Amino acid sequence: MEDRNLANSGIEWIDYIFNFCVRLLYDVGGHIGITYEEINVWLFVVIWPLLSLIMFAEIVRLRLKISDQNK
């Protein structure tokens, strides 16, 4: 991937973080043999929602445990 700015929000720190993350995804994808688009799908369509559901279930479990202890 060429070294260029991908973001153009006009907010320097946001553009910097976005460009860093995109370059990181390209590099990681290159190391594990998948494209940027594939790693993006894995992260934001599969892994993130799965972790969110697991975290939600854990929060519910802990809230129930706390409410049982307070009875």
RAHUSUL-V436174 format. One line per field, one symbol per residue. burial: b if it has 16 or more other ideal C-beta (glycine too) atoms within 10 Angstrom, else e. A space follows every 10 residues. Layout:
burial->???
This chain:
burial->eeeeeebeee eeeeeeebee eeeebeeebe eeeeebeebe eeeeeeeeee eeeeeeeeee eeeeeeeeee e
